[in-house]
């Protein structure tokens, strides 16, 4: 091989990973555009009324590209919910719960974290709940989401138990049920969407109810 041939071949070797990176970046941008478009349409029109063609049109891409990038509607909804489940607010809230030795602070931190999580994904959660009634994959996603939600609340209940802060006779499991009753997504939907309360009003009221229902009195 001549020096000229060696020099001319070098740029081709360097371009290959660059081109692969560009393709990967373009694919990720397309996937993000599709998911963002689907989220907007699901929230605005409802899961059942939105078609893959609608999503493709909103994302300014082709229908086959939607299927190749994200799959059909059920797959798209799972991906959207998966992104929500990966929100760092849950881990941050539980870390603060583990670090606190004040039961009232544990409750306050928990209610605030749950509020932030629900507020950030409020529209999508409503989509998931309504779509679960007509789509089996959505129902399974809701079941999984609720299970993870309750597991996080169970850890809070366990922390209150370890601090000997629970009312007499309350087990961790029963305390988890109480937390789910007050702080599950259905409560935020009831007060914010149905009753018209603000998020701040709802957070303050629910924190007071959780404290009254779970915590023993200082004298107790």
GIRARA-V147915 format. One record per residue. RES is the residue in three letters. PHI is phi in degrees with one decimal (999 if undefined). Layout:
res=RES phi=PHI
res=RES phi=PHI
This chain:
res=UNK phi=999
res=UNK phi=-78.8
res=UNK phi=-60.7
res=UNK phi=-65.0
res=UNK phi=-64.3
res=UNK phi=-63.3
res=UNK phi=-68.1
res=UNK phi=-72.4
res=UNK phi=-80.1
res=UNK phi=-61.3
res=UNK phi=-60.8
res=UNK phi=-64.2
res=UNK phi=-65.8
res=UNK phi=-74.3
res=UNK phi=-76.9
res=UNK phi=-59.1
res=UNK phi=-65.0
res=UNK phi=-64.4
res=UNK phi=-65.6
res=UNK phi=-63.6
res=UNK phi=-63.5
res=UNK phi=-66.0
res=UNK phi=-64.7
res=UNK phi=-63.8
res=UNK phi=-65.5
res=UNK phi=-64.4
res=UNK phi=-64.9
res=UNK phi=-67.0
res=UNK phi=-64.2
res=UNK phi=-65.1
res=UNK phi=-60.9
res=UNK phi=-63.3
res=UNK phi=-63.1
res=UNK phi=-66.5
res=UNK phi=-64.8
res=UNK phi=-63.9
res=UNK phi=-64.7
res=UNK phi=-62.4
res=UNK phi=-60.6
res=UNK phi=-60.0
res=UNK phi=-69.4
res=UNK phi=-60.3
res=UNK phi=-67.8
res=UNK phi=-77.5
res=UNK phi=-114.0
res=UNK phi=94.6
res=UNK phi=-59.0
res=UNK phi=-64.8
res=UNK phi=-86.7
res=UNK phi=-93.6
res=UNK phi=-106.9
res=UNK phi=-62.1
res=UNK phi=-62.2
res=UNK phi=-60.9
res=UNK phi=-64.5
res=UNK phi=-61.2
res=UNK phi=-64.1
res=UNK phi=-65.8
res=UNK phi=-85.3
res=UNK phi=58.4
res=UNK phi=-143.0
res=UNK phi=-91.0
res=UNK phi=-57.8
res=UNK phi=-58.8
res=UNK phi=-66.5
res=UNK phi=-60.8
res=UNK phi=-62.7
res=UNK phi=-69.4
res=UNK phi=-87.5
res=UNK phi=-129.1
res=UNK phi=86.8
res=UNK phi=-80.1
res=UNK phi=-59.1
res=UNK phi=-61.6
res=UNK phi=-65.6
res=UNK phi=-62.8
res=UNK phi=-62.5
res=UNK phi=-60.9
res=UNK phi=-64.1
res=UNK phi=-63.8
res=UNK phi=-67.1
res=UNK phi=-60.3
res=UNK phi=-63.9
res=UNK phi=-66.1
res=UNK phi=-66.2
res=UNK phi=-86.1
res=UNK phi=-61.0
res=UNK phi=-69.5
res=UNK phi=-62.1
res=UNK phi=-66.4
res=UNK phi=-63.2
res=UNK phi=-65.0
res=UNK phi=-65.1
res=UNK phi=-66.6
res=UNK phi=-64.2
res=UNK phi=-67.7
res=UNK phi=-63.2
res=UNK phi=-63.8
res=UNK phi=-81.4
res=UNK phi=-84.8
res=UNK phi=-114.1
res=UNK phi=-107.4
res=UNK phi=-55.9
res=UNK phi=-64.4
res=UNK phi=-68.9
res=UNK phi=-57.2
res=UNK phi=-64.1
res=UNK phi=-62.4
res=UNK phi=-63.7
res=UNK phi=-63.6
res=UNK phi=-63.1
res=UNK phi=-64.2
res=UNK phi=-62.6
res=UNK phi=-65.0
res=UNK phi=-61.8
res=UNK phi=-60.7
res=UNK phi=-65.0
res=UNK phi=-67.2
res=UNK phi=-64.7
res=UNK phi=-68.3
res=UNK phi=-122.3
res=UNK phi=-58.9
res=UNK phi=-62.2
res=UNK phi=-67.9
res=UNK phi=-64.1
res=UNK phi=-63.8
res=UNK phi=-61.0
res=UNK phi=-62.0
res=UNK phi=-64.0
res=UNK phi=-71.2
res=UNK phi=-71.7
res=UNK phi=-62.6
res=UNK phi=-76.8
res=UNK phi=-124.7
res=UNK phi=-133.4
res=UNK phi=-65.0
res=UNK phi=-63.7
res=UNK phi=-66.2
res=UNK phi=-62.3
res=UNK phi=-64.9
res=UNK phi=-64.3
res=UNK phi=-64.3
res=UNK phi=-60.0
res=UNK phi=-64.8
res=UNK phi=-62.2
res=UNK phi=-64.7
res=UNK phi=-63.3
res=UNK phi=-66.2
res=UNK phi=-60.3
res=UNK phi=-66.8
res=UNK phi=-62.1
res=UNK phi=-65.2
res=UNK phi=-66.7
res=UNK phi=-64.2
res=UNK phi=-65.4
res=UNK phi=-63.5
res=UNK phi=-60.5
res=UNK phi=-64.7
res=UNK phi=-66.3
res=UNK phi=-63.7
res=UNK phi=-63.6
res=UNK phi=-63.1
res=UNK phi=-82.6
res=UNK phi=56.1
res=UNK phi=-103.4
res=UNK phi=-73.3
res=UNK phi=-58.5
res=UNK phi=-55.7
res=UNK phi=90.7
res=UNK phi=-83.1
res=UNK phi=-89.4
res=UNK phi=-62.6
res=UNK phi=-63.9
res=UNK phi=-67.7
res=UNK phi=-64.1
res=UNK phi=-63.3
res=UNK phi=-60.2
res=UNK phi=-64.7
res=UNK phi=-62.1
res=UNK phi=-65.2
res=UNK phi=-61.5
res=UNK phi=-84.6
res=UNK phi=-112.9
res=UNK phi=-62.2
res=UNK phi=-58.7
res=UNK phi=-66.0
res=UNK phi=-70.7
res=UNK phi=-65.0
res=UNK phi=-65.3
res=UNK phi=-61.6
res=UNK phi=-77.7
res=UNK phi=-80.9
res=UNK phi=-81.8
res=UNK phi=-83.4
res=UNK phi=-95.3
res=UNK phi=80.6
res=UNK phi=-71.4
res=UNK phi=-77.7
res=UNK phi=-64.6
res=UNK phi=-64.2
res=UNK phi=-61.2
res=UNK phi=-65.9
res=UNK phi=-61.0
res=UNK phi=-62.7
res=UNK phi=-67.9
res=UNK phi=-65.5
res=UNK phi=-61.5
res=UNK phi=-65.1
res=UNK phi=-68.5
res=UNK phi=-64.4
res=UNK phi=-60.7
res=UNK phi=-67.0
res=UNK phi=-80.5
res=UNK phi=-106.2
res=UNK phi=-89.5
res=UNK phi=-68.8
res=UNK phi=-69.4
res=UNK phi=-52.5
res=UNK phi=-77.6
res=UNK phi=-83.7
